[in-house]
Amino acid sequence: MIRLEAICVAAFGTLLGLAGGLFGAWKVSGLFNGAIPQYSYSLPWPTLALVVLLSLAVGAVAAALPARRVAALSPLRAVAAA
């Protein structure tokens, strides 16, 4: 459950960050549309997919140590500590 939660948090953070970044880039590209003739707005799909996959992997790795620590505790001790 801890790993799943970490992966979900990483996914939501990544998707929100990508959405904000892509929206900002799209709006700024509207400013350059007529000013710079060589400018074109294109998305680097392989790079974006790599960012999403790496963020999910980092979320899973970051949750490994806390998940291992929690798995070693008994449920009663964990509830008493909280």
A tleap script that builds the chain and sets N, CA, C and O, in Angstrom:
source leaprc.protein.ff14SB
mol = sequence {
  NMET ILE ARG LEU GLU ALA ILE CYS VAL ALA
  ALA PHE GLY THR LEU LEU GLY LEU ALA GLY
  GLY LEU PHE GLY ALA TRP LYS VAL SER GLY
  LEU PHE ASN GLY ALA ILE PRO GLN TYR SER
  TYR SER LEU PRO TRP PRO THR LEU ALA LEU
  VAL VAL LEU LEU SER LEU ALA VAL GLY ALA
  VAL ALA ALA ALA LEU PRO ALA ARG ARG VAL
  ALA ALA LEU SER PRO LEU ARG ALA VAL ALA
  ALA CALA
}
set mol.1.N position { 0.818 -1.191 0.000 }
set mol.1.CA position { 0.000 0.000 0.000 }
set mol.1.C position { 0.864 1.258 0.000 }
set mol.1.O position { 0.535 2.244 -0.659 }
set mol.2.N position { 1.964 1.218 0.738 }
set mol.2.CA position { 2.824 2.406 0.789 }
set mol.2.C position { 3.447 2.667 -0.574 }
set mol.2.O position { 3.520 3.814 -1.014 }
set mol.3.N position { 3.889 1.626 -1.233 }
set mol.3.CA position { 4.459 1.807 -2.574 }
set mol.3.C position { 3.412 2.294 -3.559 }
set mol.3.O position { 3.690 3.162 -4.387 }
set mol.4.N position { 2.218 1.744 -3.475 }
set mol.4.CA position { 1.145 2.186 -4.361 }
set mol.4.C position { 0.812 3.648 -4.126 }
set mol.4.O position { 0.595 4.401 -5.075 }
set mol.5.N position { 0.772 4.047 -2.873 }
set mol.5.CA position { 0.495 5.446 -2.556 }
set mol.5.C position { 1.616 6.347 -3.076 }
set mol.5.O position { 1.343 7.424 -3.607 }
set mol.6.N position { 2.854 5.929 -2.932 }
set mol.6.CA position { 3.978 6.725 -3.429 }
set mol.6.C position { 3.947 6.853 -4.944 }
set mol.6.O position { 4.250 7.913 -5.492 }
set mol.7.N position { 3.583 5.776 -5.613 }
set mol.7.CA position { 3.489 5.820 -7.076 }
set mol.7.C position { 2.343 6.732 -7.509 }
set mol.7.O position { 2.480 7.471 -8.484 }
set mol.8.N position { 1.221 6.689 -6.800 }
set mol.8.CA position { 0.093 7.572 -7.125 }
set mol.8.C position { 0.455 9.039 -6.915 }
set mol.8.O position { 0.118 9.887 -7.741 }
set mol.9.N position { 1.134 9.335 -5.824 }
set mol.9.CA position { 1.554 10.720 -5.566 }
set mol.9.C position { 2.536 11.179 -6.644 }
set mol.9.O position { 2.443 12.309 -7.124 }
set mol.10.N position { 3.466 10.321 -7.021 }
set mol.10.CA position { 4.423 10.667 -8.076 }
set mol.10.C position { 3.709 10.877 -9.404 }
set mol.10.O position { 4.047 11.790 -10.158 }
set mol.11.N position { 2.723 10.033 -9.691 }
set mol.11.CA position { 1.983 10.164 -10.954 }
set mol.11.C position { 1.181 11.461 -10.988 }
set mol.11.O position { 1.216 12.184 -11.984 }
set mol.12.N position { 0.463 11.760 -9.916 }
set mol.12.CA position { -0.329 12.988 -9.892 }
set mol.12.C position { 0.570 14.219 -9.970 }
set mol.12.O position { 0.259 15.167 -10.692 }
set mol.13.N position { 1.677 14.212 -9.237 }
set mol.13.CA position { 2.599 15.340 -9.295 }
set mol.13.C position { 3.203 15.521 -10.674 }
set mol.13.O position { 3.324 16.643 -11.165 }
set mol.14.N position { 3.576 14.433 -11.290 }
set mol.14.CA position { 4.156 14.497 -12.629 }
set mol.14.C position { 3.149 14.995 -13.641 }
set mol.14.O position { 3.465 15.851 -14.468 }
set mol.15.N position { 1.934 14.465 -13.583 }
set mol.15.CA position { 0.913 14.881 -14.549 }
set mol.15.C position { 0.511 16.336 -14.359 }
set mol.15.O position { 0.301 17.052 -15.339 }
set mol.16.N position { 0.401 16.779 -13.119 }
set mol.16.CA position { 0.089 18.189 -12.886 }
set mol.16.C position { 1.230 19.089 -13.346 }
set mol.16.O position { 0.990 20.142 -13.937 }
set mol.17.N position { 2.453 18.686 -13.083 }
set mol.17.CA position { 3.601 19.465 -13.536 }
set mol.17.C position { 3.707 19.518 -15.050 }
set mol.17.O position { 3.990 20.571 -15.623 }
set mol.18.N position { 3.481 18.386 -15.695 }
set mol.18.CA position { 3.515 18.363 -17.158 }
set mol.18.C position { 2.386 19.192 -17.747 }
set mol.18.O position { 2.590 19.915 -18.722 }
set mol.19.N position { 1.203 19.095 -17.167 }
set mol.19.CA position { 0.070 19.869 -17.680 }
set mol.19.C position { 0.341 21.368 -17.547 }
set mol.19.O position { 0.090 22.132 -18.478 }
set mol.20.N position { 0.848 21.780 -16.397 }
set mol.20.CA position { 1.167 23.198 -16.210 }
set mol.20.C position { 2.275 23.661 -17.134 }
set mol.20.O position { 2.185 24.740 -17.720 }
set mol.21.N position { 3.310 22.862 -17.270 }
set mol.21.CA position { 4.419 23.219 -18.150 }
set mol.21.C position { 4.025 23.267 -19.612 }
set mol.21.O position { 4.423 24.174 -20.342 }
set mol.22.N position { 3.240 22.287 -20.038 }
set mol.22.CA position { 2.807 22.270 -21.438 }
set mol.22.C position { 1.842 23.414 -21.740 }
set mol.22.O position { 1.887 24.006 -22.818 }
set mol.23.N position { 0.973 23.719 -20.781 }
set mol.23.CA position { 0.052 24.843 -20.975 }
set mol.23.C position { 0.833 26.153 -21.055 }
set mol.23.O position { 0.560 26.986 -21.919 }
set mol.24.N position { 1.792 26.336 -20.168 }
set mol.24.CA position { 2.612 27.545 -20.201 }
set mol.24.C position { 3.405 27.665 -21.496 }
set mol.24.O position { 3.498 28.748 -22.073 }
set mol.25.N position { 3.973 26.563 -21.949 }
set mol.25.CA position { 4.724 26.583 -23.206 }
set mol.25.C position { 3.813 26.882 -24.385 }
set mol.25.O position { 4.206 27.587 -25.314 }
set mol.26.N position { 2.607 26.355 -24.352 }
set mol.26.CA position { 1.647 26.604 -25.427 }
set mol.26.C position { 1.248 28.082 -25.466 }
set mol.26.O position { 1.152 28.676 -26.540 }
set mol.27.N position { 1.017 28.670 -24.286 }
set mol.27.CA position { 0.635 30.080 -24.236 }
set mol.27.C position { 1.793 30.978 -24.678 }
set mol.27.O position { 1.574 31.955 -25.394 }
set mol.28.N position { 3.007 30.665 -24.265 }
set mol.28.CA position { 4.165 31.460 -24.673 }
set mol.28.C position { 4.412 31.292 -26.169 }
set mol.28.O position { 4.835 32.237 -26.835 }
set mol.29.N position { 4.152 30.103 -26.701 }
set mol.29.CA position { 4.358 29.893 -28.137 }
set mol.29.C position { 3.431 30.780 -28.956 }
set mol.29.O position { 3.762 31.143 -30.085 }
set mol.30.N position { 2.271 31.134 -28.402 }
set mol.30.CA position { 1.374 32.048 -29.101 }
set mol.30.C position { 1.986 33.432 -29.258 }
set mol.30.O position { 1.690 34.139 -30.221 }
set mol.31.N position { 2.835 33.819 -28.318 }
set mol.31.CA position { 3.504 35.118 -28.427 }
set mol.31.C position { 4.561 35.120 -29.526 }
set mol.31.O position { 4.773 36.136 -30.189 }
set mol.32.N position { 5.221 33.982 -29.716 }
set mol.32.CA position { 6.296 33.898 -30.705 }
set mol.32.C position { 5.802 33.529 -32.097 }
set mol.32.O position { 6.588 33.511 -33.044 }
set mol.33.N position { 4.530 33.239 -32.235 }
set mol.33.CA position { 4.007 32.714 -33.488 }
set mol.33.C position { 4.313 33.631 -34.667 }
set mol.33.O position { 4.765 33.155 -35.709 }
set mol.34.N position { 4.081 34.910 -34.531 }
set mol.34.CA position { 4.346 35.811 -35.644 }
set mol.34.C position { 5.677 36.511 -35.546 }
set mol.34.O position { 6.172 37.021 -36.551 }
set mol.35.N position { 6.269 36.555 -34.379 }
set mol.35.CA position { 7.505 37.307 -34.179 }
set mol.35.C position { 8.727 36.581 -34.737 }
set mol.35.O position { 9.629 37.223 -35.275 }
set mol.36.N position { 8.769 35.268 -34.619 }
set mol.36.CA position { 9.922 34.493 -35.080 }
set mol.36.C position { 9.438 33.528 -36.157 }
set mol.36.O position { 8.693 32.596 -35.852 }
set mol.37.N position { 9.841 33.728 -37.399 }
set mol.37.CA position { 9.309 32.883 -38.483 }
set mol.37.C position { 9.703 31.404 -38.370 }
set mol.37.O position { 8.937 30.533 -38.783 }
set mol.38.N position { 10.880 31.111 -37.818 }
set mol.38.CA position { 11.342 29.723 -37.751 }
set mol.38.C position { 10.750 28.960 -36.576 }
set mol.38.O position { 10.942 27.748 -36.477 }
set mol.39.N position { 10.041 29.632 -35.692 }
set mol.39.CA position { 9.551 28.999 -34.465 }
set mol.39.C position { 8.343 28.115 -34.760 }
set mol.39.O position { 7.422 28.520 -35.468 }
set mol.40.N position { 8.360 26.918 -34.214 }
set mol.40.CA position { 7.183 26.038 -34.287 }
set mol.40.C position { 7.064 25.318 -32.948 }
set mol.40.O position { 8.065 24.920 -32.352 }
set mol.41.N position { 5.851 25.160 -32.496 }
set mol.41.CA position { 5.567 24.501 -31.218 }
set mol.41.C position { 5.372 23.024 -31.482 }
set mol.41.O position { 4.390 22.623 -32.107 }
set mol.42.N position { 6.295 22.220 -31.013 }
set mol.42.CA position { 6.156 20.769 -31.156 }
set mol.42.C position { 6.536 20.109 -29.836 }
set mol.42.O position { 7.419 20.588 -29.126 }
set mol.43.N position { 5.877 19.030 -29.520 }
set mol.43.CA position { 6.099 18.334 -28.257 }
set mol.43.C position { 7.074 17.175 -28.441 }
set mol.43.O position { 6.953 16.413 -29.400 }
set mol.44.N position { 8.030 17.036 -27.540 }
set mol.44.CA position { 8.965 15.902 -27.597 }
set mol.44.C position { 8.348 14.682 -26.890 }
set mol.44.O position { 8.655 14.424 -25.726 }
set mol.45.N position { 7.507 13.957 -27.566 }
set mol.45.CA position { 6.761 12.857 -26.950 }
set mol.45.C position { 7.648 11.808 -26.292 }
set mol.45.O position { 7.323 11.377 -25.186 }
set mol.46.N position { 8.745 11.370 -26.901 }
set mol.46.CA position { 9.594 10.373 -26.214 }
set mol.46.C position { 10.174 10.903 -24.903 }
set mol.46.O position { 10.266 10.163 -23.923 }
set mol.47.N position { 10.559 12.156 -24.878 }
set mol.47.CA position { 11.107 12.745 -23.658 }
set mol.47.C position { 10.042 12.856 -22.584 }
set mol.47.O position { 10.314 12.580 -21.415 }
set mol.48.N position { 8.845 13.252 -22.955 }
set mol.48.CA position { 7.751 13.355 -21.990 }
set mol.48.C position { 7.394 11.982 -21.414 }
set mol.48.O position { 7.127 11.858 -20.218 }
set mol.49.N position { 7.389 10.965 -22.255 }
set mol.49.CA position { 7.104 9.609 -21.776 }
set mol.49.C position { 8.214 9.128 -20.829 }
set mol.49.O position { 7.935 8.460 -19.833 }
set mol.50.N position { 9.458 9.465 -21.139 }
set mol.50.CA position { 10.574 9.088 -20.278 }
set mol.50.C position { 10.473 9.776 -18.919 }
set mol.50.O position { 10.764 9.162 -17.892 }
set mol.51.N position { 10.067 11.032 -18.905 }
set mol.51.CA position { 9.901 11.761 -17.644 }
set mol.51.C position { 8.837 11.091 -16.788 }
set mol.51.O position { 9.026 10.928 -15.583 }
set mol.52.N position { 7.727 10.702 -17.392 }
set mol.52.CA position { 6.648 10.049 -16.638 }
set mol.52.C position { 7.132 8.707 -16.077 }
set mol.52.O position { 6.899 8.408 -14.905 }
set mol.53.N position { 7.789 7.915 -16.886 }
set mol.53.CA position { 8.267 6.608 -16.421 }
set mol.53.C position { 9.315 6.741 -15.322 }
set mol.53.O position { 9.294 5.988 -14.349 }
set mol.54.N position { 10.226 7.688 -15.472 }
set mol.54.CA position { 11.257 7.874 -14.449 }
set mol.54.C position { 10.658 8.377 -13.138 }
set mol.54.O position { 11.110 7.984 -12.063 }
set mol.55.N position { 9.655 9.235 -13.213 }
set mol.55.CA position { 9.039 9.721 -11.972 }
set mol.55.C position { 8.313 8.593 -11.242 }
set mol.55.O position { 8.331 8.542 -10.012 }
set mol.56.N position { 7.683 7.698 -11.979 }
set mol.56.CA position { 7.027 6.554 -11.337 }
set mol.56.C position { 8.063 5.624 -10.707 }
set mol.56.O position { 7.849 5.095 -9.616 }
set mol.57.N position { 9.176 5.432 -11.394 }
set mol.57.CA position { 10.234 4.582 -10.839 }
set mol.57.C position { 10.843 5.205 -9.587 }
set mol.57.O position { 11.111 4.502 -8.613 }
set mol.58.N position { 11.061 6.512 -9.606 }
set mol.58.CA position { 11.619 7.190 -8.431 }
set mol.58.C position { 10.643 7.113 -7.265 }
set mol.58.O position { 11.062 6.939 -6.121 }
set mol.59.N position { 9.357 7.239 -7.535 }
set mol.59.CA position { 8.358 7.108 -6.473 }
set mol.59.C position { 8.371 5.727 -5.846 }
set mol.59.O position { 8.257 5.598 -4.628 }
set mol.60.N position { 8.508 4.695 -6.665 }
set mol.60.CA position { 8.546 3.327 -6.145 }
set mol.60.C position { 9.817 3.072 -5.333 }
set mol.60.O position { 9.767 2.425 -4.286 }
set mol.61.N position { 10.946 3.574 -5.810 }
set mol.61.CA position { 12.208 3.381 -5.096 }
set mol.61.C position { 12.204 4.158 -3.782 }
set mol.61.O position { 12.694 3.665 -2.766 }
set mol.62.N position { 11.658 5.358 -3.800 }
set mol.62.CA position { 11.623 6.174 -2.584 }
set mol.62.C position { 10.743 5.558 -1.504 }
set mol.62.O position { 10.960 5.806 -0.318 }
set mol.63.N position { 9.765 4.766 -1.892 }
set mol.63.CA position { 8.880 4.142 -0.917 }
set mol.63.C position { 9.402 2.817 -0.398 }
set mol.63.O position { 8.826 2.260 0.536 }
set mol.64.N position { 10.471 2.297 -0.973 }
set mol.64.CA position { 10.944 0.965 -0.599 }
set mol.64.C position { 11.406 0.901 0.850 }
set mol.64.O position { 11.036 -0.032 1.563 }
set mol.65.N position { 12.196 1.853 1.302 }
set mol.65.CA position { 12.707 1.816 2.673 }
set mol.65.C position { 11.590 2.001 3.709 }
set mol.65.O position { 11.523 1.214 4.653 }
set mol.66.N position { 10.716 2.997 3.579 }
set mol.66.CA position { 9.625 3.098 4.553 }
set mol.66.C position { 8.697 1.874 4.541 }
set mol.66.O position { 8.210 1.464 5.594 }
set mol.67.N position { 8.451 1.297 3.379 }
set mol.67.CA position { 7.583 0.117 3.307 }
set mol.67.C position { 8.231 -1.072 4.011 }
set mol.67.O position { 7.552 -1.846 4.685 }
set mol.68.N position { 9.523 -1.211 3.855 }
set mol.68.CA position { 10.232 -2.311 4.520 }
set mol.68.C position { 10.214 -2.125 6.039 }
set mol.68.O position { 10.047 -3.083 6.795 }
set mol.69.N position { 10.390 -0.862 6.471 }
set mol.69.CA position { 10.377 -0.573 7.901 }
set mol.69.C position { 9.006 -0.852 8.512 }
set mol.69.O position { 8.913 -1.404 9.609 }
set mol.70.N position { 7.956 -0.476 7.813 }
set mol.70.CA position { 6.597 -0.688 8.317 }
set mol.70.C position { 6.240 -2.172 8.307 }
set mol.70.O position { 5.538 -2.647 9.200 }
set mol.71.N position { 6.708 -2.893 7.322 }
set mol.71.CA position { 6.399 -4.318 7.244 }
set mol.71.C position { 7.020 -5.095 8.406 }
set mol.71.O position { 6.531 -6.163 8.772 }
set mol.72.N position { 8.081 -4.566 8.976 }
set mol.72.CA position { 8.736 -5.260 10.093 }
set mol.72.C position { 7.993 -5.040 11.413 }
set mol.72.O position { 8.202 -5.796 12.361 }
set mol.73.N position { 7.133 -4.024 11.495 }
set mol.73.CA position { 6.403 -3.750 12.728 }
set mol.73.C position { 5.148 -4.607 12.840 }
set mol.73.O position { 4.542 -4.979 11.836 }
set mol.74.N position { 4.772 -4.911 14.069 }
set mol.74.CA position { 3.490 -5.562 14.248 }
set mol.74.C position { 2.413 -4.484 14.174 }
set mol.74.O position { 2.687 -3.326 14.489 }
set mol.75.N position { 1.197 -4.837 13.767 }
set mol.75.CA position { 0.138 -3.831 13.645 }
set mol.75.C position { -0.187 -3.119 14.951 }
set mol.75.O position { -0.470 -1.921 14.942 }
set mol.76.N position { -0.153 -3.830 16.069 }
set mol.76.CA position { -0.463 -3.203 17.344 }
set mol.76.C position { 0.600 -2.186 17.743 }
set mol.76.O position { 0.282 -1.122 18.272 }
set mol.77.N position { 1.851 -2.515 17.490 }
set mol.77.CA position { 2.917 -1.567 17.795 }
set mol.77.C position { 2.847 -0.331 16.908 }
set mol.77.O position { 3.106 0.785 17.358 }
set mol.78.N position { 2.502 -0.538 15.667 }
set mol.78.CA position { 2.398 0.585 14.731 }
set mol.78.C position { 1.266 1.521 15.150 }
set mol.78.O position { 1.427 2.740 15.098 }
set mol.79.N position { 0.132 0.973 15.561 }
set mol.79.CA position { -0.995 1.806 15.984 }
set mol.79.C position { -0.670 2.505 17.294 }
set mol.79.O position { -1.052 3.660 17.486 }
set mol.80.N position { 0.026 1.831 18.196 }
set mol.80.CA position { 0.387 2.430 19.474 }
set mol.80.C position { 1.386 3.566 19.286 }
set mol.80.O position { 1.355 4.540 20.039 }
set mol.81.N position { 2.264 3.462 18.306 }
set mol.81.CA position { 3.252 4.501 18.046 }
set mol.81.C position { 2.607 5.723 17.415 }
set mol.81.O position { 3.117 6.834 17.558 }
set mol.82.N position { 1.508 5.537 16.727 }
set mol.82.CA position { 0.852 6.661 16.059 }
set mol.82.C position { 0.034 7.398 17.033 }
set mol.82.O position { -0.607 8.387 16.678 }
savepdb mol mol.pdb
quit
